[in-house]
Amino acid sequence: MNKIIALTDYKEKFGSKHFDTPYRSGMDKNKLSSYFKASGYEVIFKCFNEVSVQDEDLKNIPVIYTSSEDIGYRYKSYIEDVVFALELVGTKVLPEYKHLRANNNKVFMELMREVCDMRPPLKSRIFGSMSDLEKSIEELSFPCVFKESEGASGRGVALVKSKQELIAKVKASSQKRNYLEDAKDYGRTLKHKGYIKESIYRDKFIVQDFIPNLKNDWKVYVFGDRLYTFKRPILKGRGIKASGGGYDNYLYDLDAEAPEGMFDVALDVFRKLNVPHLSIDIAYDGKQFYIIEFQSLYFGTAGIPYSKGYFSNKGGRWDFVEEKLEIEKVYVDSIISFLK
């Protein structure tokens, strides 16, 4: 029987699952094992600290892994180190490290959008500090969308209508200052002629085009040849944000009224990224589709239990298949399909 290694976090949690039991415990590992076994694979669960880059067997066994949304993304940083090192020694990690880097890292996600030539484009600018912004702020158009690099469910996203409002938003979003280090840095300006102080606003962020008059967007999951979708209205009091509005307020399956061509756009992005599964936020203004954001692992999966089925491309036509499936089954099938 073929083998596959699944890396879990320090809580022995794997992946993301809506309606998991216990709360926030991830996918059911027994179900994952059962579905993998039915496909001819023995899954071996290990914590990240249990793998070694010197293990030659890892070069012959595919490795799947979880990410993390821990506070401050401190454990996720550790996961990145391990996964990147495994990839450097030739381990087949699914998905590749670059997708983990883009997970809840919107700045790198924007860079990946450019690298993968995703069309049609949504113009975005990325910045690493207030000083970077000040050099380019006259080139920006308002209103525009400000996004903190980290965060999910619409956190750290806001519409800004002027240069002054954008500057205020950047300042407010920056991490807590270290006044002792700021004082030391100021002292360097007194001691060393020509020394330029560190910016006190050095949290990376994105400024993105604003798409006016949107009333909703769509979330699309792509798991191999299965596509799930739901429509997310922009609810009163949430500004421009459709995400984070509550799953009971969304419309699923055929009720989502997916615009013609949207699934083709989603599939094109899926193929360009070359991943087993994908979550995409798509907007449509009546003329053009916009890829707002995407994640290739550890994304919310509520659209699966809330859905009655999925869409599948049959002979060039998207048909709805009414079939309730567990997330573990959908996930495993996408991995097996990718390996084949």
Secondary structure, 3 states (H helix, E strand, C coil): CEEEEEEECCCCCECCCCCCCCCCCECCHHHHHHHHHHCCEEEEEEEHHHCCCCCHHHHHCCEEECCCCCHHHHHHHHHHHHHHHHHHCCCCEECCHHHHHHCCCHHHHHHHHHHCCCCCCCCEEEECCHHHHHHHHHHCCCCEEEEECCCCCCCCEEEECCHHHHHHHHHHHCCCCCHHHHHHHHHHHHHCCCCCCCCCCCCCEEEEECCCCCCEEEEEEEECCEEEEEEEECCCCCCCCCCCCCHHHCEEHHHHCCCCCHHHHHHHHHHHHCCCEEEEEEEECCCCEEEEEEECCCCCCCCCCCCCEEEEEECCEEEEEECCCCHHHHHHHHHHHHHC
